Amino acid sequence: MPPLPPFTFRSQVTAEHAREDKIEISLGKWVFNASSSDFQEVRDYISVAPIAFTEDNSNPTFGWIFNRPSFQNQMLLNIRTRRNPRIFYSDRTEAPLFSGECRFQRDGDLIIAGLHLTLNPLRFIRHQVQHVLTGDPDAWPNPQLNESEVLGNAEGEYSLDGEDNWLPMTPPYFDNNFPAMWPQHIKRYIEGVGEAFRQELARVTSYFHQSVNCVEHFSFKKVEVAFEFRARSTTSLVRNLIPILKEFRGGDFDEKEHPPTECRRKHSLSFLIGLRSGIALRLYAKTNRRIRFELIFDDINHRELLGEPEPMSQAHISQPRPWNQIYDCLANLRTQAATEMNAILRFFRGQRRIQKSPITPLAFIVHISSVLQDTELAATIIELLTEFPVLVRRDVSSEIQNALQVLAEVEVLRFDRNRGGYVLRPFYHEPVAVLRSHPMQFLQLRTSARQRRRIAATDS
C-alpha cells in the first residue's frame, strides 16, 4: 500500500483508497433438528470451554465464541467481548475479533440459528500473525479470529481515541494492505467467522446425532467506509474543518436523522453530520498523524447495490442470498463512498483557505476541563498558563506533569525544547490573554464552565 496521502483541499480519492472500518451484518441461516430438551443442552454445551487437551494432544478450539446462556433470553447467545480465563488449554483464551449475538428461532422441530455480527476489518488485520502474504489467497494461513499481541506503531505515531482499528505504516502491515488484497482480507474474515461458527455448531449437534444445514443468507444493517489522510496537528485540523462541514449539505438531508454532533473519544476530537438520507459523515483525529473520514451507510438497499430488479413478492424478498454477493455489495459501497468523499473534497476546494475557528475564554475553559475530566485540575492548569509563558516539568507536581502531557497530545500545548517546557499553541493565545487581563472574568467563567459540564453530564 502506498503511504497515506497528505490531506489538502486538492485531494481526491478512489474506491481503492477505501477501507471498511465497521460492518454490521446478519449471516445465516443454520438449520438443525432438536427437541425442546435437546435444544437447551445444545445451547448450554456450545458455550462450554475446554478443560483438557484433545485426544491427539492438540489445543482444543471449541467453546471460545459465546458467553454462557442468559436466563433472561433463552433464544439468544452473546459473543464474548472479554478474555475467558476458563479456557486453560487453548489459544482461544482472548476475546474474539468480532462481536454480536446468535439468535435462535423454532419452527416445529427445526431450530434456525442466525449470527448478527459487528465486524471490524481494520482491527482484524491488525491482529493477524504478521508475515507477508503472497501467492494464491486460498493458500494463505487460516485467519486469527481472537485478539493477539499486535506489532508496534510507526515511530512517533499513536492513537488518540485509544482504539487499535488502524494500520501503522510499517512492514508487514504496509506489505499486506495493497488495494488488490483488501477484498481478499474481507472474504477471509467473514468466511472465517462463518466457518468457525459452523464447526462449533456441528460439533455440538453431532453429539446429539444431528446434522446442520447452512442456507446462505445475509443482510447489512450498517457499513462504515473510511478514508485516511496524513496530517500534522490533527486535532487542530479537525477543529478547523468542522465549520466548513457544517455548511456542507446534499440531497434530501434530514437534520433530525443525524444532527451535527461534536464530541470527544478520549483525546480525539470527533464530528458527525448527516449528508443525506441513510448516509452520514464522521470526521475525527485518529492518531496524532492521521485524520479519518468515515462514510456511514445505515439504510442499505441490497437489490440496488447488486442491480437486481424490484421484488415481485414477499417470498422473493426473503429468498436465500449467497454470501459471495457480500463482496459485490461492499465493492459497490466503496465506490459510492468515494463519490461522496470527492463531493466533500470539491466543496473544500471552494474554500480559499481554512478559517481558524475563534474560541472564546469560556469555550477554552470547557475544553480543558473536558480533556482532563477534572475541573479543579483544569482550573489550576489555566491559572498557571495565565501566569507563566513556559511551564517547566520539574517545577510542577507529577499530577500536573501528566496533565501537561495530555494537553500536548490534544495539541493545546507543545513542548518547546529551546525553552525547556510546555507552551501554548498560537490558536489558544487569545483566550488566555483575555483571562490574564481580566482575572475576575476567569472566576466567573469557571463557575459557568462547571455548570455547563454538570448539565452535559446530566443529559448524557
RABELPE-V275627 format. One record per residue. N is the residue number from 1. OMEGA is omega in degrees with one decimal (none if undefined). Layout:
n | omega
N | OMEGA
N | OMEGA
//
This chain:
n | omega
1 | 177.1
2 | 178.7
3 | 178.4
4 | 177.8
5 | 176.4
6 | 177.9
7 | 171.3
8 | 176.3
9 | 177.4
10 | -176.6
11 | 171.5
12 | -179.6
13 | 171.5
14 | 178.8
15 | 179.2
16 | 177.7
17 | -170.8
18 | 175.5
19 | 175.9
20 | 176.6
21 | -179.3
22 | 177.5
23 | 172.7
24 | -169.7
25 | 171.8
26 | -180.0
27 | 175.7
28 | 1.6
29 | 178.8
30 | -172.5
31 | 176.2
32 | 178.3
33 | 176.5
34 | 172.6
35 | -179.6
36 | -178.6
37 | 178.2
38 | -178.6
39 | 178.6
40 | 179.4
41 | 176.9
42 | -177.2
43 | 179.2
44 | -172.3
45 | -173.8
46 | -178.6
47 | -179.3
48 | -179.1
49 | 178.9
50 | 179.5
51 | -180.0
52 | 174.9
53 | 177.4
54 | -176.3
55 | 179.8
56 | 176.2
57 | 178.0
58 | 178.9
59 | 176.2
60 | -176.0
61 | 179.9
62 | 175.6
63 | -173.0
64 | -172.3
65 | -166.1
66 | 166.7
67 | 173.5
68 | -177.9
69 | 178.0
70 | 176.1
71 | -177.3
72 | -178.1
73 | -175.1
74 | -175.2
75 | -176.5
76 | 172.5
77 | 178.1
78 | 175.2
79 | -179.0
80 | 175.2
81 | -179.7
82 | 176.0
83 | 179.4
84 | -177.5
85 | -179.8
86 | -180.0
87 | -172.4
88 | -166.3
89 | -174.5
90 | 172.9
91 | -179.1
92 | -177.9
93 | -175.8
94 | -176.9
95 | 176.1
96 | 177.7
97 | 175.4
98 | -179.6
99 | -179.7
100 | -174.5
101 | 171.0
102 | 178.8
103 | 179.3
104 | 173.2
105 | 177.8
106 | 175.2
107 | -173.6
108 | 176.9
109 | -179.3
110 | 171.9
111 | 179.6
112 | -179.1
113 | 178.0
114 | 177.5
115 | 175.0
116 | -164.0
117 | 163.3
118 | -177.8
119 | 176.9
120 | -175.0
121 | -179.5
122 | 178.5
123 | 177.0
124 | -178.9
125 | -179.3
126 | -174.0
127 | 177.2
128 | 173.1
129 | -164.5
130 | 164.2
131 | -172.7
132 | 179.7
133 | -179.8
134 | 174.8
135 | -177.0
136 | 179.0
137 | 178.2
138 | -179.8
139 | 176.8
140 | 179.5
141 | 177.5
142 | -177.4
143 | 172.5
144 | -174.3
145 | 175.0
146 | 175.5
147 | 179.1
148 | 177.4
149 | -176.2
150 | 177.2
151 | -176.3
152 | 178.7
153 | 169.4
154 | -175.8
155 | 176.2
156 | -179.9
157 | 179.7
158 | -178.9
159 | 175.4
160 | -178.4
161 | 176.3
162 | -178.7
163 | -179.9
164 | 179.7
165 | 175.1
166 | -173.9
167 | 177.1
168 | 178.2
169 | 178.5
170 | 173.0
171 | -2.6
172 | 176.6
173 | -179.7
174 | -174.7
175 | -176.3
176 | -173.6
177 | 173.9
178 | -175.7
179 | -177.4
180 | -177.8
181 | -172.8
182 | 178.7
183 | 179.0
184 | 176.0
185 | -179.7
186 | -179.2
187 | -179.7
188 | -179.4
189 | -174.9
190 | -178.4
191 | 175.2
192 | 178.0
193 | 179.5
194 | -179.2
195 | 178.1
196 | 178.9
197 | 179.3
198 | 179.6
199 | 179.8
200 | -178.1
201 | 179.6
202 | 177.9
203 | -176.9
204 | -176.4
205 | 177.5
206 | 175.9
207 | 178.3
208 | 176.6
209 | 175.6
210 | 175.7
211 | -177.6
212 | 176.3
213 | -179.3
214 | 173.8
215 | -173.5
216 | 177.3
217 | 176.6
218 | 170.5
219 | 178.9
220 | 170.5
221 | -180.0
222 | 174.7
223 | 176.5
224 | -177.1
225 | -171.1
226 | 168.6
227 | -177.8
228 | 178.6
229 | 175.3
230 | -178.8
231 | 171.4
232 | 179.6
233 | -169.7
234 | 179.8
235 | 178.2
236 | 179.3
237 | 178.5
238 | -179.3
239 | -178.1
240 | 175.2
241 | -176.1
242 | 179.7
243 | 178.2
244 | -179.2
245 | 178.2
246 | 179.1
247 | -175.7
248 | 176.8
249 | 177.1
250 | 172.3
251 | -175.7
252 | -176.8
253 | 176.6
254 | -175.0
255 | 179.4
256 | -177.2
257 | 178.1
258 | 179.1
259 | 178.3
260 | -174.8
261 | 175.8
262 | -178.2
263 | 178.8
264 | 168.0
265 | -173.1
266 | -177.8
267 | -176.6
268 | 174.7
269 | -175.1
270 | 178.7
271 | -179.6
272 | 179.1
273 | 175.3
274 | 176.5
275 | 173.6
276 | -173.1
277 | 176.4
278 | -178.7
279 | 176.6
280 | 178.9
281 | 171.1
282 | 175.8
283 | 175.5
284 | 175.7
285 | -176.5
286 | 175.6
287 | 175.8
288 | -178.4
289 | 178.8
290 | 171.5
291 | -177.9
292 | 168.9
293 | 177.3
294 | 171.8
295 | -174.4
296 | 179.1
297 | -178.6
298 | 173.6
299 | -167.2
300 | 177.9
301 | -175.3
302 | -179.0
303 | -179.9
304 | 179.3
305 | -176.4
306 | 180.0
307 | -179.1
308 | 175.8
309 | 176.5
310 | -177.2
311 | 179.5
312 | -176.3
313 | 176.7
314 | 178.8
315 | 178.9
316 | 179.7
317 | -174.3
318 | -178.2
319 | 179.6
320 | 179.0
321 | -174.6
322 | -178.2
323 | -178.3
324 | 175.7
325 | 176.6
326 | -171.6
327 | 173.7
328 | 178.2
329 | -178.2
330 | 177.6
331 | 178.7
332 | 176.2
333 | 176.7
334 | 176.9
335 | 179.1
336 | 179.0
337 | 178.3
338 | 177.6
339 | 178.9
340 | -178.4
341 | 179.5
342 | 175.0
343 | 177.6
344 | -179.5
345 | 175.7
346 | 177.3
347 | 176.6
348 | -177.7
349 | 176.4
350 | 177.3
351 | -178.2
352 | 178.1
353 | 177.4
354 | 176.1
355 | 177.9
356 | 179.2
357 | 177.1
358 | 178.5
359 | -177.6
360 | 175.7
361 | 178.7
362 | 179.1
363 | 178.3
364 | -179.8
365 | 179.0
366 | -179.6
367 | -179.2
368 | 179.0
369 | -179.7
370 | -179.0
371 | -175.1
372 | -180.0
373 | -179.5
374 | -174.5
375 | -177.7
376 | 177.8
377 | 178.2
378 | 179.6
379 | 178.9
380 | 179.7
381 | -178.0
382 | 176.9
383 | 177.7
384 | -179.6
385 | 179.0
386 | -177.6
387 | -171.5
388 | 178.2
389 | 179.6
390 | 177.3
391 | -177.4
392 | -174.2
393 | -174.4
394 | -177.9
395 | -175.6
396 | -178.7
397 | 179.4
398 | 178.6
399 | 178.9
400 | 175.7
401 | 179.3
402 | 179.3
403 | 178.9
404 | 179.3
405 | 177.4
406 | -179.7
407 | 174.4
408 | 179.6
409 | 179.7
410 | 170.1
411 | 167.0
412 | 178.3
413 | 168.9
414 | 179.0
415 | 179.6
416 | -176.7
417 | -178.2
418 | -177.7
419 | 173.4
420 | 179.8
421 | -179.1
422 | 176.9
423 | 178.0
424 | 169.3
425 | -173.2
426 | -177.0
427 | -174.9
428 | -179.0
429 | -173.2
430 | -179.4
431 | 178.9
432 | 177.3
433 | 177.8
434 | -179.6
435 | 179.4
436 | -176.4
437 | 179.5
438 | -176.2
439 | 179.1
440 | 177.9
441 | 178.1
442 | 179.4
443 | 178.9
444 | -178.0
445 | 175.4
446 | 179.3
447 | 179.3
448 | 179.8
449 | 179.2
450 | 178.3
451 | 179.6
452 | -178.7
453 | 177.8
454 | 178.8
455 | -179.4
456 | 179.4
457 | 178.6
458 | -179.0
459 | -177.5
460 | none
//
